[in-house]
Amino acid sequence: MKLKVNGKEAYFTTSGREIDKDQPTIVFVHGSGLTHVTWVLQTRYFAFHGIIQ
């Protein structure tokens, strides 16, 4: 998904789930020239441990 942050376009994922504003948010930021694939193992860990809801 896309959103604007300070006038700049950013991309994000919710792992296919609705955003629950009552739950905490984890933000992973990769470096220049990288992609979201950088965080595959970390997001999988949090998803399997019930953190990504």
Backbone as a printed PyTorch tensor [residue, N CA C, xyz], in Angstrom:
tensor([[[  0.8350,  -1.1690,   0.0000],
         [  0.0000,   0.0000,   0.0000],
         [  0.8850,   1.2390,   0.0000]],

        [[  0.3150,   2.3400,  -0.3830],
         [  1.0560,   3.5990,  -0.4220],
         [  0.4100,   4.6120,   0.5210]],

        [[  1.2340,   5.5020,   1.0450],
         [  0.7460,   6.6340,   1.8010],
         [  1.7320,   7.7770,   1.6450]],

        [[  1.3090,   8.9840,   1.9800],
         [  2.1900,  10.1480,   1.9110],
         [  2.6520,  10.4880,   3.3220]],

        [[  3.9630,  10.6950,   3.4590],
         [  4.5640,  11.0930,   4.7220],
         [  5.3830,  12.3370,   4.4400]],

        [[  4.9980,  13.4500,   5.0340],
         [  5.6850,  14.7220,   4.7910],
         [  5.8140,  15.0150,   3.3010]],

        [[  4.7660,  14.7120,   2.5470],
         [  4.7460,  14.9930,   1.1160],
         [  5.4880,  13.9880,   0.2550]],

        [[  6.0590,  12.9680,   0.8550],
         [  6.7920,  11.9300,   0.1120],
         [  5.9980,  10.6340,   0.1290]],

        [[  6.0540,   9.9020,  -0.9810],
         [  5.3390,   8.6360,  -1.0660],
         [  6.1220,   7.5320,  -0.3650]],

        [[  5.4120,   6.7650,   0.4520],
         [  6.0150,   5.6350,   1.1540],
         [  5.1360,   4.4090,   0.9260]],

        [[  5.7360,   3.2480,   1.0200],
         [  5.0280,   1.9840,   0.8410],
         [  5.0370,   1.2310,   2.1630]],

        [[  3.9640,   0.4940,   2.4110],
         [  3.9210,  -0.3070,   3.6300],
         [  3.0560,  -1.5360,   3.4140]],

        [[  3.1810,  -2.4710,   4.3330],
         [  2.3560,  -3.6760,   4.2930],
         [  1.7930,  -3.9390,   5.6790]],

        [[  0.6550,  -4.5610,   5.7110],
         [  0.0330,  -4.9550,   6.9720],
         [ -0.0720,  -6.4690,   7.0600]],

        [[  0.6650,  -7.1490,   6.2330],
         [  0.6180,  -8.6120,   6.1600],
         [ -0.7780,  -9.1070,   5.8200]],

        [[ -1.5090,  -8.3040,   5.0500],
         [ -2.8330,  -8.6990,   4.6000],
         [ -3.9360,  -8.5330,   5.6280]],

        [[ -3.6430,  -7.8280,   6.7030],
         [ -4.6360,  -7.6620,   7.7610],
         [ -5.0690,  -6.2040,   7.8680]],

        [[ -6.2310,  -6.0020,   8.4680],
         [ -6.7260,  -4.6480,   8.7020],
         [ -5.8440,  -3.9590,   9.7430]],

        [[ -5.7300,  -2.6480,   9.6460],
         [ -4.9710,  -1.8820,  10.6310],
         [ -5.8140,  -1.7450,  11.8940]],

        [[ -5.2330,  -2.1270,  13.0240],
         [ -5.8980,  -1.9850,  14.3230],
         [ -5.1880,  -0.8690,  15.0720]],

        [[ -5.8160,   0.2930,  15.1480],
         [ -5.1910,   1.4640,  15.7620],
         [ -4.9540,   1.2920,  17.2560]],

        [[ -5.5630,   0.2840,  17.8650],
         [ -5.3570,   0.0260,  19.2880],
         [ -4.1170,  -0.8250,  19.5540]],

        [[ -3.5230,  -1.3710,  18.5070],
         [ -2.3290,  -2.2100,  18.6420],
         [ -1.0750,  -1.3880,  18.3330]],

        [[  0.0540,  -1.7290,  18.9500],
         [  1.3000,  -1.0210,  18.6390],
         [  1.7400,  -1.2940,  17.2010]],

        [[  2.5370,  -0.4020,  16.6740],
         [  3.0400,  -0.5140,  15.3070],
         [  4.5460,  -0.7020,  15.3280]],

        [[  5.0380,  -1.5980,  14.4850],
         [  6.4760,  -1.7830,  14.3030],
         [  6.8160,  -1.2680,  12.9170]],

        [[  7.8300,  -0.4190,  12.8340],
         [  8.2530,   0.1270,  11.5460],
         [  9.6620,  -0.3700,  11.2490]],

        [[  9.8320,  -1.0250,  10.1110],
         [ 11.1420,  -1.4680,   9.6420],
         [ 11.5300,  -0.5670,   8.4740]],

        [[ 12.6910,   0.0490,   8.5510],
         [ 13.1560,   0.9460,   7.4910],
         [ 14.4470,   0.3790,   6.9230]],

        [[ 14.4450,   0.0920,   5.6220],
         [ 15.6570,  -0.4330,   4.9890],
         [ 16.4580,   0.7070,   4.3740]],

        [[ 17.7010,   0.4440,   4.0860],
         [ 18.5820,   1.4500,   3.5080],
         [ 18.3390,   1.6580,   2.0230]],

        [[ 18.9780,   2.6660,   1.5070],
         [ 18.8690,   3.0050,   0.0890],
         [ 19.3430,   1.8460,  -0.7760]],

        [[ 18.5960,   1.5680,  -1.8230],
         [ 18.9730,   0.5030,  -2.7440],
         [ 18.5060,  -0.8770,  -2.3210]],

        [[ 17.8810,  -0.9810,  -1.1500],
         [ 17.3740,  -2.2610,  -0.6690],
         [ 15.8590,  -2.3010,  -0.8440]],

        [[ 15.2430,  -3.4360,  -0.5170],
         [ 13.7900,  -3.5780,  -0.6190],
         [ 13.2380,  -4.1560,   0.6790]],

        [[ 11.9310,  -4.3240,   0.7030],
         [ 11.2750,  -4.9150,   1.8680],
         [ 11.7650,  -6.3350,   2.1510]],

        [[ 12.3780,  -6.9680,   1.1720],
         [ 12.8880,  -8.3340,   1.3440],
         [ 13.9250,  -8.3840,   2.4690]],

        [[ 14.5630,  -7.2530,   2.7430],
         [ 15.5290,  -7.1600,   3.8370],
         [ 14.9210,  -7.6470,   5.1520]],

        [[ 13.6290,  -7.4360,   5.3320],
         [ 12.9710,  -7.7090,   6.6060],
         [ 12.1310,  -8.9790,   6.6160]],

        [[ 12.2720,  -9.8480,   5.6350],
         [ 11.4270, -11.0480,   5.5540],
         [ 11.5220, -11.9050,   6.8160]],

        [[ 12.7050, -12.1940,   7.2830],
         [ 12.8420, -13.0610,   8.4610],
         [ 12.2960, -12.3990,   9.7180]],

        [[ 12.5290, -11.0970,   9.8560],
         [ 12.0380, -10.3910,  11.0400],
         [ 10.5140, -10.3270,  11.0550]],

        [[  9.9040,  -9.9900,   9.9220],
         [  8.4410,  -9.9090,   9.8910],
         [  7.8180, -11.2900,  10.0670]],

        [[  8.4520, -12.3080,   9.5450],
         [  7.9490, -13.6720,   9.7370],
         [  7.9880, -14.0420,  11.2220]],

        [[  9.0790, -13.6970,  11.8860],
         [  9.1940, -13.9810,  13.3150],
         [  8.0370, -13.3420,  14.0840]],

        [[  7.8260, -12.0500,  13.8780],
         [  6.7680, -11.3580,  14.6090],
         [  5.3900, -11.8960,  14.2490]],

        [[  5.1630, -12.2520,  12.9990],
         [  3.8730, -12.8070,  12.5800],
         [  3.6100, -14.1480,  13.2630]],

        [[  4.6170, -15.0250,  13.3160],
         [  4.4330, -16.3470,  13.9180],
         [  4.3410, -16.2990,  15.4390]],

        [[  4.8000, -15.2140,  16.0330],
         [  4.7180, -15.0780,  17.4810],
         [  3.5440, -14.1930,  17.8980]],

        [[  2.6230, -13.9640,  16.9860],
         [  1.4040, -13.2400,  17.3230],
         [  1.5670, -11.7480,  17.4940]],

        [[  2.6950, -11.2030,  17.0340],
         [  2.9180,  -9.7780,  17.2070],
         [  2.2460,  -8.9930,  16.0900]],

        [[  2.3530,  -9.4730,  14.8540],
         [  1.7040,  -8.8170,  13.7270],
         [  0.2680,  -9.3050,  13.7090]],

        [[ -0.6660,  -8.3990,  13.9420],
         [ -2.0580,  -8.7990,  14.1090],
         [ -2.9490,  -8.1920,  13.0750]]])
